């Protein structure tokens, strides 16, 4: 395939995705069909299915797009902040910012993503690339911060912080306050508590409990 053909194919792929996301916002995820996406994008239905086998594949592409945008947006924070609280707060608040255009259809989409059998579940194997990329951001949050942690906790913590983000996402889906003010307040209040708990793990009496928690986490992992 020539470079021009490759570029054209990538443009078509991006057009279909951007059109789908616009229709999801305007009509809702459940009401938007692949045929409607193809018509709006000005491509054949077969062409749309060539690039994306289903709406699920479009949403996986959305996951990847959102993750790329988030990773790029947090770079200035990770490059300049060293204290854990502003690093973690900044990363979570930035996710709210890059996700803002999609808040309107998040509720209808969440009904599908909440099904543990759905490939759109953030815990599914299909979502693993986006999940792993997000966990890596939290690994960087920890590695570049002023936290001093036991090695076993430091290994498991990025995934635990990702689970914290999933809690924030669930709250955000249902947050109808202006500029999702309540979600921002949740982040601002929760992160300092996490910071205090993590610093307590250096106390000898608490360290044993921390080890037990890490052992429990490892025992229930798939």
N, C-alpha and C positions, 0 to 999 in steps of 0.2 A: 504494500500500500504506500502511495506517495505521501510526502509531507503535507501537501495541500489537501489530499483526501482525508488524512488523519485529522488535520485541523478542522475541516468541515464537519467531520463526524463528532468531534468534541464540541463544536459549536451547537450542533443539533442536540447532543446529549444535554448540554447546559440549558438550551432553550426549553426542552421538554421538562426538565426539572424545575426551572424558574416558573414556567407556566403552571405546573402542578401545584407548587407551593402557593401561588397566587389564588388558584381556584380553591385550594384547601382553606385559605383564609376567608374567601368570599362565600363559599358554599358549604364548607365543612368537609371533613375527610370522608365521612360515610356517604355523602351525596355526590361526591365527585367520581366520575367514571373515567376509565382510560380513553374511551371514545371522546368524551368532552375535552380531555387534556389534549388529545391529538388534534381535534378540530381547532381549539384555541391556539395551539402552537403552529398550525398550518402544515402539519405532516400527516401522513397516512396512519391509520390505526396500526397497520403492520409495522411501520417504521417505529412507532412509539413502543410497541412490544419488542422490537429488535433490541432497543437500548435498555428497556426496563420491562422485565417479564411480567410485572404486576404492580399494583399500587404499593404492595409491601416493599418491593425493590426500590421504588421511588422514595419511600420513607427511610430505608436504609441509606440511600444516597443523601437524604436530608440530614440524618445523623452524622454522616461523614462531613458534610458541608458545615454543619453547626460546630462540629469538633474542630475543624480547620480554622474557622473564624475565631473560636474561643482561644485556641492555642496561640494564634497570632496576636490577639488582643491582650493576652496576659503577659506577653514578653516584657513590656516596660516595667511591669510590677515585679516580676521575678528577677529582673536585671538590677533593680534599685533597692527594693525593700529587703531587709534582713530579718526583722522581727517577725515571729510567726503570725501574730494577730493581723497586722496589715497585709501580709502576704496571702493568708487564707481568706480574709475578708475581701480583699481585692479580687481574687480569683472567682469567688462565688458571686460577688456583685457584678463582675464582668459577664458572667454567664447570663445573668438576668438581662443585661444590656443587649447582648448579641441575640438572645432569644425573644426579645420584645416583639419583633414583627410577627411572630408566630403564636402569640399568646391567645389570640382570638379563637384559633381552631384547636388549641391544645386540649381543651376539655373533651371534644368529640373524639379526638385521636386517642386520648388516654384510655377510653373505654376498650380499645383494641389492645393497646400496649400493656394494660393491666392484666390481661389474660396470660397466665404463666406458660400456656401452650403456644402463644402467638410468637412468630419469628420477630415481631416488633417489640417484644418485651426487652427491656434493657439488660435482662439477665440471660437472654437467649444466646445460643451459639452464633446465630446470624449477626447479632449485635456486638459480638466480641471485639472486632477491630476498633469500633468507636469507644467501647468500654475500656479496652486496654490503653487507648490513646488518652482517655480522660484520667485513668489511674496514673499514667505516667506524669501528667501535669501535677498531680498531688504528690508524687514522688519528688518532683523538683521543688515543690513548695517546702517539703521537709528537708531535703538535702541542702538547700541554700539558706535555711533559717537558723535561728539561734537556739533551737531546741537541742537538748542533750538527752538522747534516748538509749535505752538498752537495745542491743542489736536485734533481738527477736521481735520486739515491738516495732522498731523502725522498719522492719521488713513487711509487717502486716498492716501498718498504719495507712499507707496510700489507699488501699482498698477500703479500709474503714472510713476514710475521709470521702471517698467516692460514694459510699453508702449514705453518709451525711448529706452529700449533695443531692442524692436521690430523694431524701426526705424534704429538702428545700424545694426540689422540683415539684413534688406532690403538693406541697403547700402553695407554690406559685400557680399551679394549674387552677386551684380553687380561689385564688386571691383576686378579688374584684376591686380592691382599693386603688385609688389614683396612683399611677406610676408604680404599681405593686409595692406601695409603701410598707405594707405589713410584711411582705417577704424580705424587704431590705432590713426592716427592724429585727426580724428573726435572725438574719445573718449577723447583724451587728451585736446582738446579745448572746447568741449561741457560741460564736467563735472564741470570745474571751473565756467562756466556761470550759471549752475544750482545751484551751491553752493552759488553764489552771490545773485541770485534771492531768494533762500530760506531764507537767512539771512536777506534780506530786509523785509520779511513778519513779522518781529518782530517790525517794525516801525508802530506806531499807525495809520498813514494815509493809510498805505498799508494793514493793517490787515483786514479792512472792505472789500477791494477788494478780498482778499484771501478767506474770508467767502463766498462771492458771487460766487467765482469760485468753491468752495467745494459744495455749494448748487446746482450749475449747474451740476456738475459731478453726484451728487446723483439723480438728476431729470431725467437724460438720461440713467441711468443704467437699464439693463433689470430686 
